[in-house]
Amino acid sequence: MSHFTKGDRVRVDIPDTTDPDHDRHHGLHGRVVGVLEDGVSEITGGDRDTVIYRIELENVETADFRWHDLRPPIDE
């Protein structure tokens, strides 16, 4: 159950300022370069939690995010 697909442009949205990734990634844009899966949905009970999106960020860093940390991009 993938919301974004490879090639989609996305924005990282981590509103929780106590999240360790907030300062580093919040508000950055990037492109989905991979869609991975793991078994965490067996723990959380949410089917969408299984999907991990690998994002190449605008600062050329690559990072992995779950669906709840990604939004459509803001057009500038």
Backbone atoms as SQL, in Angstrom:
CREATE TABLE atoms (id INTEGER PRIMARY KEY, chain TEXT, resi INTEGER, resn TEXT, atom TEXT, x REAL, y REAL, z REAL);
INSERT INTO atoms VALUES
  (1, 'A', 1, 'MET', 'N', 0.846, -1.174, 0.000),
  (2, 'A', 1, 'MET', 'CA', 0.000, 0.000, 0.000),
  (3, 'A', 1, 'MET', 'C', 0.897, 1.244, 0.000),
  (4, 'A', 2, 'SER', 'N', 1.326, 1.661, -1.155),
  (5, 'A', 2, 'SER', 'CA', 2.268, 2.757, -1.296),
  (6, 'A', 2, 'SER', 'C', 1.545, 4.036, -1.715),
  (7, 'A', 3, 'HIS', 'N', 1.734, 5.097, -0.957),
  (8, 'A', 3, 'HIS', 'CA', 1.098, 6.372, -1.257),
  (9, 'A', 3, 'HIS', 'C', 1.906, 7.148, -2.294),
  (10, 'A', 4, 'PHE', 'N', 3.215, 7.096, -2.177),
  (11, 'A', 4, 'PHE', 'CA', 4.102, 7.738, -3.140),
  (12, 'A', 4, 'PHE', 'C', 4.803, 6.657, -3.953),
  (13, 'A', 5, 'THR', 'N', 5.240, 7.016, -5.140),
  (14, 'A', 5, 'THR', 'CA', 5.959, 6.066, -5.983),
  (15, 'A', 5, 'THR', 'C', 7.303, 6.659, -6.382),
  (16, 'A', 6, 'LYS', 'N', 8.165, 5.802, -6.862),
  (17, 'A', 6, 'LYS', 'CA', 9.496, 6.221, -7.284),
  (18, 'A', 6, 'LYS', 'C', 9.374, 7.353, -8.301),
  (19, 'A', 7, 'GLY', 'N', 10.134, 8.413, -8.065),
  (20, 'A', 7, 'GLY', 'CA', 10.116, 9.572, -8.948),
  (21, 'A', 7, 'GLY', 'C', 9.270, 10.719, -8.432),
  (22, 'A', 8, 'ASP', 'N', 8.360, 10.448, -7.487),
  (23, 'A', 8, 'ASP', 'CA', 7.514, 11.517, -6.933),
  (24, 'A', 8, 'ASP', 'C', 8.353, 12.527, -6.158),
  (25, 'A', 9, 'ARG', 'N', 7.985, 13.776, -6.288),
  (26, 'A', 9, 'ARG', 'CA', 8.603, 14.846, -5.495),
  (27, 'A', 9, 'ARG', 'C', 7.777, 14.979, -4.219),
  (28, 'A', 10, 'VAL', 'N', 8.470, 15.109, -3.069),
  (29, 'A', 10, 'VAL', 'CA', 7.808, 15.156, -1.769),
  (30, 'A', 10, 'VAL', 'C', 8.451, 16.222, -0.882),
  (31, 'A', 11, 'ARG', 'N', 7.757, 16.544, 0.208),
  (32, 'A', 11, 'ARG', 'CA', 8.265, 17.460, 1.234),
  (33, 'A', 11, 'ARG', 'C', 8.267, 16.705, 2.554),
  (34, 'A', 12, 'VAL', 'N', 9.356, 16.844, 3.304),
  (35, 'A', 12, 'VAL', 'CA', 9.444, 16.219, 4.628),
  (36, 'A', 12, 'VAL', 'C', 8.734, 17.129, 5.625),
  (37, 'A', 13, 'ASP', 'N', 7.822, 16.547, 6.375),
  (38, 'A', 13, 'ASP', 'CA', 7.036, 17.306, 7.359),
  (39, 'A', 13, 'ASP', 'C', 7.089, 16.566, 8.692),
  (40, 'A', 14, 'ILE', 'N', 7.972, 17.019, 9.575),
  (41, 'A', 14, 'ILE', 'CA', 8.111, 16.422, 10.903),
  (42, 'A', 14, 'ILE', 'C', 7.766, 17.513, 11.922),
  (43, 'A', 15, 'PRO', 'N', 6.490, 17.651, 12.279),
  (44, 'A', 15, 'PRO', 'CA', 6.084, 18.750, 13.151),
  (45, 'A', 15, 'PRO', 'C', 6.561, 18.631, 14.594),
  (46, 'A', 16, 'ASP', 'N', 6.902, 17.427, 15.034),
  (47, 'A', 16, 'ASP', 'CA', 7.351, 17.216, 16.405),
  (48, 'A', 16, 'ASP', 'C', 8.784, 17.720, 16.560),
  (49, 'A', 17, 'THR', 'N', 8.939, 18.854, 17.210),
  (50, 'A', 17, 'THR', 'CA', 10.273, 19.458, 17.356),
  (51, 'A', 17, 'THR', 'C', 11.199, 18.640, 18.244),
  (52, 'A', 18, 'THR', 'N', 10.667, 17.666, 18.976),
  (53, 'A', 18, 'THR', 'CA', 11.525, 16.808, 19.790),
  (54, 'A', 18, 'THR', 'C', 12.030, 15.594, 19.008),
  (55, 'A', 19, 'ASP', 'N', 11.497, 15.383, 17.810),
  (56, 'A', 19, 'ASP', 'CA', 11.965, 14.291, 16.961),
  (57, 'A', 19, 'ASP', 'C', 13.417, 14.590, 16.561),
  (58, 'A', 20, 'PRO', 'N', 14.316, 13.627, 16.707),
  (59, 'A', 20, 'PRO', 'CA', 15.727, 13.873, 16.375),
  (60, 'A', 20, 'PRO', 'C', 15.963, 14.298, 14.926),
  (61, 'A', 21, 'ASP', 'N', 15.057, 13.953, 14.015),
  (62, 'A', 21, 'ASP', 'CA', 15.213, 14.330, 12.603),
  (63, 'A', 21, 'ASP', 'C', 14.585, 15.677, 12.254),
  (64, 'A', 22, 'HIS', 'N', 13.876, 16.300, 13.192),
  (65, 'A', 22, 'HIS', 'CA', 13.173, 17.546, 12.888),
  (66, 'A', 22, 'HIS', 'C', 14.127, 18.628, 12.376),
  (67, 'A', 23, 'ASP', 'N', 15.122, 18.979, 13.145),
  (68, 'A', 23, 'ASP', 'CA', 16.021, 20.073, 12.754),
  (69, 'A', 23, 'ASP', 'C', 16.773, 19.770, 11.468),
  (70, 'A', 24, 'ARG', 'N', 17.089, 18.529, 11.269),
  (71, 'A', 24, 'ARG', 'CA', 17.898, 18.141, 10.113),
  (72, 'A', 24, 'ARG', 'C', 17.095, 18.065, 8.813),
  (73, 'A', 25, 'HIS', 'N', 15.811, 17.623, 8.881),
  (74, 'A', 25, 'HIS', 'CA', 15.069, 17.332, 7.662),
  (75, 'A', 25, 'HIS', 'C', 13.765, 18.106, 7.456),
  (76, 'A', 26, 'HIS', 'N', 13.143, 18.604, 8.506),
  (77, 'A', 26, 'HIS', 'CA', 11.821, 19.228, 8.379),
  (78, 'A', 26, 'HIS', 'C', 11.836, 20.357, 7.349),
  (79, 'A', 27, 'GLY', 'N', 10.897, 20.306, 6.433),
  (80, 'A', 27, 'GLY', 'CA', 10.737, 21.352, 5.426),
  (81, 'A', 27, 'GLY', 'C', 11.521, 21.132, 4.148),
  (82, 'A', 28, 'LEU', 'N', 12.406, 20.144, 4.120),
  (83, 'A', 28, 'LEU', 'CA', 13.176, 19.893, 2.906),
  (84, 'A', 28, 'LEU', 'C', 12.318, 19.191, 1.863),
  (85, 'A', 29, 'HIS', 'N', 12.654, 19.414, 0.612),
  (86, 'A', 29, 'HIS', 'CA', 12.003, 18.722, -0.495),
  (87, 'A', 29, 'HIS', 'C', 12.973, 17.686, -1.058),
  (88, 'A', 30, 'GLY', 'N', 12.416, 16.685, -1.712),
  (89, 'A', 30, 'GLY', 'CA', 13.243, 15.667, -2.333),
  (90, 'A', 30, 'GLY', 'C', 12.427, 14.825, -3.282),
  (91, 'A', 31, 'ARG', 'N', 13.058, 13.770, -3.760),
  (92, 'A', 31, 'ARG', 'CA', 12.417, 12.879, -4.721),
  (93, 'A', 31, 'ARG', 'C', 12.536, 11.441, -4.213),
  (94, 'A', 32, 'VAL', 'N', 11.451, 10.678, -4.371),
  (95, 'A', 32, 'VAL', 'CA', 11.451, 9.273, -3.974),
  (96, 'A', 32, 'VAL', 'C', 12.356, 8.503, -4.941),
  (97, 'A', 33, 'VAL', 'N', 13.395, 7.872, -4.389),
  (98, 'A', 33, 'VAL', 'CA', 14.307, 7.078, -5.221),
  (99, 'A', 33, 'VAL', 'C', 14.166, 5.590, -4.943),
  (100, 'A', 34, 'GLY', 'N', 13.380, 5.236, -3.932),
  (101, 'A', 34, 'GLY', 'CA', 13.154, 3.833, -3.631),
  (102, 'A', 34, 'GLY', 'C', 11.983, 3.653, -2.683),
  (103, 'A', 35, 'VAL', 'N', 11.313, 2.529, -2.803),
  (104, 'A', 35, 'VAL', 'CA', 10.219, 2.181, -1.900),
  (105, 'A', 35, 'VAL', 'C', 10.548, 0.805, -1.324),
  (106, 'A', 36, 'LEU', 'N', 10.762, 0.770, -0.010),
  (107, 'A', 36, 'LEU', 'CA', 11.175, -0.447, 0.675),
  (108, 'A', 36, 'LEU', 'C', 10.061, -0.907, 1.609),
  (109, 'A', 37, 'GLU', 'N', 10.186, -2.098, 2.137),
  (110, 'A', 37, 'GLU', 'CA', 9.204, -2.598, 3.091),
  (111, 'A', 37, 'GLU', 'C', 9.906, -3.320, 4.224),
  (112, 'A', 38, 'ASP', 'N', 9.288, -3.288, 5.395),
  (113, 'A', 38, 'ASP', 'CA', 9.741, -4.079, 6.529),
  (114, 'A', 38, 'ASP', 'C', 8.519, -4.641, 7.241),
  (115, 'A', 39, 'GLY', 'N', 8.688, -5.282, 8.358),
  (116, 'A', 39, 'GLY', 'CA', 7.584, -5.940, 9.035),
  (117, 'A', 39, 'GLY', 'C', 7.025, -5.183, 10.215),
  (118, 'A', 40, 'VAL', 'N', 7.289, -3.881, 10.311),
  (119, 'A', 40, 'VAL', 'CA', 6.852, -3.129, 11.491),
  (120, 'A', 40, 'VAL', 'C', 5.334, -3.064, 11.627),
  (121, 'A', 41, 'SER', 'N', 4.603, -3.266, 10.559),
  (122, 'A', 41, 'SER', 'CA', 3.138, -3.221, 10.643),
  (123, 'A', 41, 'SER', 'C', 2.599, -4.348, 11.539),
  (124, 'A', 42, 'GLU', 'N', 3.374, -5.414, 11.703),
  (125, 'A', 42, 'GLU', 'CA', 2.965, -6.481, 12.617),
  (126, 'A', 42, 'GLU', 'C', 2.942, -5.982, 14.067),
  (127, 'A', 43, 'ILE', 'N', 3.758, -4.986, 14.355),
  (128, 'A', 43, 'ILE', 'CA', 3.820, -4.407, 15.702),
  (129, 'A', 43, 'ILE', 'C', 2.804, -3.279, 15.848),
  (130, 'A', 44, 'THR', 'N', 2.739, -2.405, 14.825),
  (131, 'A', 44, 'THR', 'CA', 1.881, -1.220, 14.914),
  (132, 'A', 44, 'THR', 'C', 0.437, -1.495, 14.526),
  (133, 'A', 45, 'GLY', 'N', 0.232, -2.507, 13.700),
  (134, 'A', 45, 'GLY', 'CA', -1.111, -2.815, 13.230),
  (135, 'A', 45, 'GLY', 'C', -1.546, -1.972, 12.045),
  (136, 'A', 46, 'GLY', 'N', -0.705, -1.054, 11.587),
  (137, 'A', 46, 'GLY', 'CA', -1.044, -0.203, 10.448),
  (138, 'A', 46, 'GLY', 'C', -0.370, -0.685, 9.180),
  (139, 'A', 47, 'ASP', 'N', -1.160, -1.019, 8.156),
  (140, 'A', 47, 'ASP', 'CA', -0.601, -1.516, 6.894),
  (141, 'A', 47, 'ASP', 'C', 0.375, -0.538, 6.256),
  (142, 'A', 48, 'ARG', 'N', 0.086, 0.763, 6.368),
  (143, 'A', 48, 'ARG', 'CA', 0.962, 1.757, 5.740),
  (144, 'A', 48, 'ARG', 'C', 2.327, 1.849, 6.409),
  (145, 'A', 49, 'ASP', 'N', 2.417, 1.393, 7.661),
  (146, 'A', 49, 'ASP', 'CA', 3.678, 1.489, 8.392),
  (147, 'A', 49, 'ASP', 'C', 4.764, 0.592, 7.824),
  (148, 'A', 50, 'THR', 'N', 4.397, -0.386, 7.021),
  (149, 'A', 50, 'THR', 'CA', 5.350, -1.309, 6.418),
  (150, 'A', 50, 'THR', 'C', 6.229, -0.620, 5.381),
  (151, 'A', 51, 'VAL', 'N', 5.732, 0.437, 4.755),
  (152, 'A', 51, 'VAL', 'CA', 6.435, 1.088, 3.648),
  (153, 'A', 51, 'VAL', 'C', 7.420, 2.131, 4.168),
  (154, 'A', 52, 'ILE', 'N', 8.639, 2.052, 3.635),
  (155, 'A', 52, 'ILE', 'CA', 9.689, 3.034, 3.910),
  (156, 'A', 52, 'ILE', 'C', 10.041, 3.688, 2.575),
  (157, 'A', 53, 'TYR', 'N', 10.032, 5.009, 2.568),
  (158, 'A', 53, 'TYR', 'CA', 10.371, 5.748, 1.352),
  (159, 'A', 53, 'TYR', 'C', 11.804, 6.253, 1.465),
  (160, 'A', 54, 'ARG', 'N', 12.626, 5.893, 0.490),
  (161, 'A', 54, 'ARG', 'CA', 13.989, 6.413, 0.424),
  (162, 'A', 54, 'ARG', 'C', 13.939, 7.687, -0.418),
  (163, 'A', 55, 'ILE', 'N', 14.341, 8.804, 0.211),
  (164, 'A', 55, 'ILE', 'CA', 14.222, 10.115, -0.418),
  (165, 'A', 55, 'ILE', 'C', 15.608, 10.714, -0.649),
  (166, 'A', 56, 'GLU', 'N', 15.843, 11.162, -1.872),
  (167, 'A', 56, 'GLU', 'CA', 17.039, 11.957, -2.159),
  (168, 'A', 56, 'GLU', 'C', 16.637, 13.403, -1.943),
  (169, 'A', 57, 'LEU', 'N', 17.171, 13.997, -0.894),
  (170, 'A', 57, 'LEU', 'CA', 16.790, 15.350, -0.500),
  (171, 'A', 57, 'LEU', 'C', 17.496, 16.400, -1.349),
  (172, 'A', 58, 'GLU', 'N', 16.972, 17.620, -1.300),
  (173, 'A', 58, 'GLU', 'CA', 17.527, 18.712, -2.099),
  (174, 'A', 58, 'GLU', 'C', 18.961, 19.040, -1.705),
  (175, 'A', 59, 'ASN', 'N', 19.391, 18.648, -0.499),
  (176, 'A', 59, 'ASN', 'CA', 20.775, 18.875, -0.087),
  (177, 'A', 59, 'ASN', 'C', 21.663, 17.694, -0.478),
  (178, 'A', 60, 'VAL', 'N', 21.174, 16.816, -1.331),
  (179, 'A', 60, 'VAL', 'CA', 21.848, 15.663, -1.921),
  (180, 'A', 60, 'VAL', 'C', 22.012, 14.507, -0.918),
  (181, 'A', 61, 'GLU', 'N', 21.542, 14.668, 0.294),
  (182, 'A', 61, 'GLU', 'CA', 21.542, 13.586, 1.271),
  (183, 'A', 61, 'GLU', 'C', 20.392, 12.628, 0.938),
  (184, 'A', 62, 'THR', 'N', 20.576, 11.356, 1.236),
  (185, 'A', 62, 'THR', 'CA', 19.514, 10.376, 1.080),
  (186, 'A', 62, 'THR', 'C', 19.096, 9.907, 2.466),
  (187, 'A', 63, 'ALA', 'N', 17.784, 9.868, 2.704),
  (188, 'A', 63, 'ALA', 'CA', 17.266, 9.461, 4.005),
  (189, 'A', 63, 'ALA', 'C', 15.982, 8.663, 3.811),
  (190, 'A', 64, 'ASP', 'N', 15.649, 7.858, 4.809),
  (191, 'A', 64, 'ASP', 'CA', 14.446, 7.027, 4.768),
  (192, 'A', 64, 'ASP', 'C', 13.375, 7.592, 5.689),
  (193, 'A', 65, 'PHE', 'N', 12.119, 7.588, 5.210),
  (194, 'A', 65, 'PHE', 'CA', 10.993, 8.127, 5.966),
  (195, 'A', 65, 'PHE', 'C', 9.785, 7.213, 5.828),
  (196, 'A', 66, 'ARG', 'N', 8.921, 7.263, 6.821),
  (197, 'A', 66, 'ARG', 'CA', 7.628, 6.588, 6.764),
  (198, 'A', 66, 'ARG', 'C', 6.606, 7.583, 6.214),
  (199, 'A', 67, 'TRP', 'N', 5.427, 7.075, 5.838),
  (200, 'A', 67, 'TRP', 'CA', 4.377, 7.881, 5.200),
  (201, 'A', 67, 'TRP', 'C', 4.001, 9.104, 6.024),
  (202, 'A', 68, 'HIS', 'N', 3.992, 8.994, 7.352),
  (203, 'A', 68, 'HIS', 'CA', 3.506, 10.098, 8.193),
  (204, 'A', 68, 'HIS', 'C', 4.466, 11.276, 8.228),
  (205, 'A', 69, 'ASP', 'N', 5.679, 11.134, 7.693),
  (206, 'A', 69, 'ASP', 'CA', 6.644, 12.237, 7.643),
  (207, 'A', 69, 'ASP', 'C', 6.730, 12.886, 6.265),
  (208, 'A', 70, 'LEU', 'N', 5.876, 12.482, 5.338),
  (209, 'A', 70, 'LEU', 'CA', 5.950, 13.008, 3.976),
  (210, 'A', 70, 'LEU', 'C', 4.638, 13.624, 3.535),
  (211, 'A', 71, 'ARG', 'N', 4.751, 14.675, 2.751),
  (212, 'A', 71, 'ARG', 'CA', 3.587, 15.378, 2.193),
  (213, 'A', 71, 'ARG', 'C', 3.909, 15.710, 0.717),
  (214, 'A', 72, 'PRO', 'N', 2.889, 16.094, -0.032),
  (215, 'A', 72, 'PRO', 'CA', 3.162, 16.607, -1.390),
  (216, 'A', 72, 'PRO', 'C', 4.023, 17.872, -1.283),
  (217, 'A', 73, 'PRO', 'N', 4.784, 18.170, -2.307),
  (218, 'A', 73, 'PRO', 'CA', 5.673, 19.336, -2.252),
  (219, 'A', 73, 'PRO', 'C', 4.898, 20.649, -2.251),
  (220, 'A', 74, 'ILE', 'N', 5.539, 21.674, -1.725),
  (221, 'A', 74, 'ILE', 'CA', 5.002, 23.035, -1.815),
  (222, 'A', 74, 'ILE', 'C', 5.573, 23.630, -3.088),
  (223, 'A', 75, 'ASP', 'N', 4.705, 24.031, -3.995),
  (224, 'A', 75, 'ASP', 'CA', 5.175, 24.647, -5.247),
  (225, 'A', 75, 'ASP', 'C', 5.696, 26.043, -4.955),
  (226, 'A', 76, 'GLU', 'N', 6.887, 26.285, -5.418),
  (227, 'A', 76, 'GLU', 'CA', 7.519, 27.595, -5.156),
  (228, 'A', 76, 'GLU', 'C', 7.472, 28.464, -6.378);
